[in-house]
Each structure stands twice: as C-alpha cells, then as structure tokens.
Amino acid sequence: QVQPVESGGGLVQAGGSLRLSCAASGRTFSSYAMGWFRQAPGKEREFVAAIDWSGDSTYYADSVKGRFTLSRDSAKNTVYLQMNSLKPEDTAVYYCAAGPRLTTLRVGYNYWGQGTQVTVSS
C-alpha cells in the first residue's frame, strides 16, 4: 500500500514552469505505476501523464505532450512532473495516483493524493 502526497503547486504566468512532486510512503512504491490527473472547476478529472514501475515507459495526454515530462526516483519514492510552457488552460488541481499497472484510466489507480493547485495566469 502507498500513500501519495503532492507538492509544488502554485501560481505562475503563462509560458512559465513548475515542477510537481509526488512522494509516496510504503516499501512497495517501486512496484507501482504512478499517474497524474487534473481537475479544473466544473470539469471531469482528466488524465495528464503516467509512468510505469521501472520508469521506462510513459504516457502523456495529447494536450501536454512535448511540454510536460514525468520521471521517477525510486530511491526517493518520488515522481516528478516537470511542466513547461504552461498555459492558462493548464489551471487545475493536480492529483497523483498509484496503481498496479500503467494506464490512462482513473479506475486503474487505487491510491490517490489530496491534490495540489496549479494556477496559470494569462
């Protein structure tokens, strides 16, 4: 079992960068795929990016491909979402989640963090 905890959110101007971190407690962290989702006000929670247990495979939503990079450091039980060239439409609460296998589907993740707010001003 793992418990993800997000950090690194904040307010940034359009075109700027932020790095989100997700630290996960639990000795089995390295066996889990990790995903990021986001939810804007009035919208459904949507997939952003995911990485498999080894760090060798990643998935990205088309809307963030080429701008966001997901990586993991198993020694630190942490995954990082580097977000560059941010746009106002990236504004949302970002959630980190852990699951048994790499997937873009919300239902594929068993453990969720509380979320961190990212606001991009125009």
Backbone bond lengths (Angstrom), bond angles and torsions (degrees), N, CA, C in turn:
res aa  C-N    CA-C-N  psi(-1)  N-CA   C-N-CA  omega(-1)  CA-C   N-CA-C  phi
1 Q - - - 1.463 - - 1.523 109.18 -
2 V 1.332 116.30 140.94 1.459 121.50 177.97 1.515 109.27 -129.80
3 Q 1.319 115.56 153.85 1.450 121.92 175.36 1.520 108.72 -125.17
4 P 1.339 117.50 105.49 1.471 119.49 179.82 1.526 111.72 -76.55
5 V 1.328 115.75 142.35 1.463 122.62 175.94 1.525 107.93 -133.17
6 E 1.344 115.71 118.21 1.454 120.92 -177.52 1.528 111.23 -88.94
7 S 1.333 115.51 153.65 1.457 121.99 172.95 1.514 108.30 -155.79
8 G 1.334 115.24 165.68 1.456 120.00 174.26 1.516 115.41 103.61
9 G 1.315 117.34 -2.27 1.454 118.95 178.04 1.521 111.54 -69.82
10 G 1.332 115.28 170.91 1.455 119.36 178.56 1.509 111.61 165.09
11 L 1.318 114.39 -165.34 1.464 122.60 -179.42 1.520 109.12 -105.92
12 V 1.323 116.05 130.72 1.459 120.86 -179.10 1.515 108.78 -143.78
13 Q 1.309 116.86 151.42 1.459 120.79 177.30 1.527 110.47 -79.36
14 A 1.302 115.42 154.91 1.465 120.75 176.77 1.526 109.77 -54.83
15 G 1.311 115.49 136.98 1.451 120.96 -176.81 1.516 113.84 92.32
16 G 1.322 116.06 -11.84 1.453 120.35 -178.61 1.519 112.95 -84.53
17 S 1.333 115.13 -173.43 1.470 121.73 -175.94 1.520 110.71 -132.03
18 L 1.313 114.74 152.89 1.453 123.61 171.47 1.515 107.99 -143.71
19 R 1.334 115.75 152.15 1.458 119.91 172.12 1.517 108.91 -122.24
20 L 1.300 114.73 118.37 1.459 120.63 175.51 1.520 109.49 -91.52
21 S 1.324 114.67 143.31 1.453 120.70 175.76 1.514 109.14 -119.13
22 C 1.310 114.65 149.63 1.459 120.80 175.07 1.520 106.99 -134.09
23 A 1.318 115.39 107.06 1.460 121.00 177.95 1.525 108.16 -96.54
24 A 1.306 115.90 132.15 1.460 120.23 -176.23 1.519 110.38 -121.57
25 S 1.300 115.13 124.69 1.461 119.91 175.85 1.524 109.30 -77.95
26 G 1.322 116.71 159.49 1.460 119.99 177.88 1.512 112.13 111.37
27 R 1.310 115.53 137.37 1.459 120.44 -176.22 1.512 113.17 -72.85
28 T 1.344 118.00 -13.76 1.453 120.72 -176.68 1.516 113.15 -97.58
29 F 1.341 117.51 13.58 1.465 121.51 -177.50 1.515 111.64 -50.83
30 S 1.327 117.60 -43.85 1.457 121.10 -173.36 1.529 112.75 -67.01
31 S 1.312 118.56 -12.04 1.455 120.76 179.09 1.516 113.14 -94.13
32 Y 1.329 117.79 -1.81 1.454 122.07 -176.53 1.520 112.25 -103.06
33 A 1.320 115.34 142.71 1.448 120.29 163.81 1.526 107.95 -76.25
34 M 1.329 116.02 147.92 1.460 120.47 -178.57 1.520 109.08 -123.41
35 G 1.312 115.61 137.38 1.453 120.12 -179.51 1.510 111.97 -129.05
36 W 1.320 115.62 156.45 1.464 122.84 172.26 1.517 108.30 -119.23
37 F 1.306 114.68 135.54 1.457 122.78 175.62 1.517 107.67 -129.32
38 R 1.310 116.75 163.20 1.461 119.52 177.33 1.519 109.77 -142.29
39 Q 1.323 113.89 153.67 1.450 120.02 -179.69 1.514 109.70 -138.82
40 A 1.309 115.48 117.22 1.459 122.00 176.00 1.529 108.74 -90.94
41 P 1.326 117.79 157.60 1.472 120.31 -179.83 1.520 112.14 -54.94
42 G 1.311 115.98 128.73 1.451 120.68 177.31 1.508 115.29 78.18
43 K 1.319 116.81 5.97 1.459 120.34 -177.87 1.517 111.07 -121.47
44 E 1.334 114.76 162.85 1.456 120.42 176.21 1.521 110.36 -72.80
45 R 1.334 115.41 154.34 1.447 119.85 173.61 1.529 108.17 -69.60
46 E 1.326 116.08 130.90 1.453 119.72 -175.36 1.522 112.16 -124.72
47 F 1.305 114.51 152.63 1.456 121.72 179.54 1.531 110.37 -69.01
48 V 1.342 115.08 141.42 1.461 121.29 176.60 1.532 110.87 -116.78
49 A 1.341 116.11 -56.68 1.457 120.59 -176.26 1.521 109.26 -161.61
50 A 1.338 115.95 157.05 1.457 120.58 177.79 1.517 109.53 -150.55
51 I 1.334 115.22 154.30 1.454 121.61 -178.97 1.516 108.43 -137.69
52 D 1.339 116.71 141.82 1.453 118.32 -178.32 1.525 110.89 -79.61
53 W 1.326 116.00 178.50 1.453 120.56 -173.23 1.522 112.48 -62.40
54 S 1.339 117.48 -30.28 1.462 120.93 -176.24 1.524 112.57 -88.33
55 G 1.323 116.49 -17.62 1.461 119.76 -174.74 1.513 113.11 87.18
56 D 1.326 117.14 -0.18 1.462 120.64 -175.95 1.527 113.36 -82.40
57 S 1.305 116.69 -24.64 1.470 120.63 -177.04 1.510 110.73 -122.19
58 T 1.321 115.75 136.70 1.456 121.23 177.81 1.531 109.78 -135.86
59 Y 1.321 114.97 149.86 1.452 122.69 172.68 1.528 107.42 -120.90
60 Y 1.316 116.01 146.94 1.464 121.26 175.96 1.523 109.85 -136.01
61 A 1.319 115.11 144.84 1.457 119.30 170.17 1.527 108.49 -67.95
62 D 1.311 116.12 148.25 1.466 119.76 -179.93 1.522 111.96 -57.72
63 S 1.316 116.16 -32.56 1.468 120.69 -175.87 1.519 113.07 -68.87
64 V 1.341 117.71 -18.21 1.466 120.04 -177.70 1.520 112.35 -118.53
65 K 1.308 116.69 -5.99 1.459 120.41 -177.28 1.526 110.26 -59.20
66 G 1.334 115.50 132.55 1.458 120.53 -178.24 1.512 114.00 88.37
67 R 1.327 117.60 -13.50 1.466 121.73 179.33 1.527 112.28 -113.83
68 F 1.317 116.64 -34.03 1.469 121.73 -178.21 1.527 109.42 -107.69
69 T 1.333 115.31 145.38 1.456 121.03 176.44 1.524 109.10 -133.73
70 L 1.317 114.94 128.77 1.462 120.70 -179.85 1.521 109.41 -108.60
71 S 1.331 115.85 135.00 1.453 121.11 178.30 1.514 108.97 -143.35
72 R 1.316 116.27 166.53 1.462 119.45 178.51 1.514 110.14 -138.91
73 D 1.322 114.47 148.80 1.454 122.86 176.17 1.522 105.69 -124.68
74 S 1.320 116.05 97.89 1.457 119.66 -175.75 1.523 112.38 -67.56
75 A 1.328 117.03 -27.38 1.462 119.41 177.63 1.521 111.14 -63.91
76 K 1.335 115.42 -28.43 1.462 120.89 -179.68 1.527 111.97 -104.47
77 N 1.343 117.32 3.29 1.472 120.62 -177.88 1.527 111.42 52.48
78 T 1.319 115.97 42.68 1.461 120.09 -173.42 1.529 110.79 -137.55
79 V 1.325 115.18 142.17 1.457 120.62 169.23 1.519 108.61 -115.82
80 Y 1.320 115.48 150.82 1.462 121.33 -176.10 1.525 109.28 -125.49
81 L 1.322 115.77 134.31 1.452 121.17 174.37 1.526 107.44 -114.76
82 Q 1.313 115.73 102.50 1.459 121.43 177.32 1.525 108.34 -84.47
83 M 1.312 116.24 121.35 1.463 121.48 -176.62 1.517 109.44 -117.09
84 N 1.308 116.23 114.59 1.462 122.63 -179.96 1.516 110.71 -114.35
85 S 1.300 115.90 164.45 1.474 121.86 178.45 1.521 111.20 48.92
86 L 1.302 115.48 48.82 1.464 120.16 -175.48 1.515 111.82 -65.99
87 K 1.322 114.39 146.71 1.455 122.48 -179.05 1.528 109.41 -121.37
88 P 1.318 117.65 156.30 1.470 119.44 177.46 1.528 112.28 -54.91
89 E 1.310 117.98 -32.40 1.466 120.40 -179.72 1.527 112.97 -72.49
90 D 1.324 117.45 -5.87 1.465 120.60 173.51 1.524 111.62 -82.55
91 T 1.323 116.89 -7.12 1.457 120.89 -179.91 1.523 110.42 -61.95
92 A 1.337 115.44 125.45 1.458 121.09 -177.21 1.521 108.88 -179.50
93 V 1.315 115.20 170.51 1.462 120.83 166.13 1.524 106.63 -87.40
94 Y 1.308 115.80 128.03 1.466 121.82 -177.59 1.529 109.08 -102.95
95 Y 1.329 114.90 129.53 1.451 122.20 -177.76 1.523 110.40 -115.96
96 C 1.324 115.22 138.71 1.448 122.27 173.78 1.529 108.41 -102.70
97 A 1.325 116.30 143.42 1.454 120.05 -177.65 1.525 110.52 -144.40
98 A 1.325 115.44 152.96 1.472 122.13 179.39 1.518 109.70 -120.91
99 G 1.325 115.86 140.51 1.447 120.69 179.49 1.512 111.77 -151.13
100 P 1.327 116.98 169.85 1.461 121.06 -173.58 1.539 115.00 -72.95
101 R 1.336 116.40 -21.12 1.470 117.95 -178.32 1.517 110.71 -150.82
102 L 1.309 116.04 159.94 1.461 122.20 -177.27 1.525 110.26 -69.59
103 T 1.311 115.77 123.60 1.453 120.61 179.54 1.522 109.62 -157.60
104 T 1.323 115.70 159.35 1.465 120.36 175.36 1.529 111.39 -96.58
105 L 1.310 116.97 -1.54 1.457 121.88 -174.07 1.518 112.05 -90.38
106 R 1.334 116.06 135.03 1.469 120.60 178.24 1.517 111.72 -57.60
107 V 1.318 116.33 -39.29 1.459 119.76 -175.52 1.520 112.45 -67.14
108 G 1.317 117.00 -13.49 1.455 120.58 179.91 1.512 114.09 -81.30
109 Y 1.329 117.00 -2.56 1.468 121.27 -176.92 1.516 110.12 -114.94
110 N 1.335 115.00 129.36 1.452 120.99 -174.14 1.529 113.82 -93.79
111 Y 1.317 116.35 -30.04 1.458 121.35 -172.70 1.522 109.66 -122.69
112 W 1.325 114.71 131.19 1.460 121.65 -174.21 1.515 111.41 -127.16
113 G 1.347 114.88 144.11 1.444 119.74 172.03 1.519 110.86 -84.36
114 Q 1.325 115.38 -179.62 1.462 121.66 -177.39 1.524 113.22 -85.04
115 G 1.306 116.68 -15.05 1.453 120.27 177.24 1.514 113.53 98.17
116 T 1.324 115.56 155.40 1.463 122.18 176.03 1.525 107.85 -137.87
117 Q 1.336 115.67 137.05 1.459 120.81 -174.85 1.523 110.99 -82.02
118 V 1.307 115.35 132.20 1.460 122.51 171.80 1.525 107.58 -120.20
119 T 1.324 115.77 123.85 1.458 121.25 179.19 1.518 109.12 -123.97
120 V 1.316 115.71 124.56 1.459 121.24 -179.62 1.524 108.03 -114.09
121 S 1.317 115.78 117.69 1.461 120.48 -178.42 1.525 110.23 -92.36
122 S 1.327 114.38 148.27 1.475 119.10 -178.37 1.517 111.13 -90.04
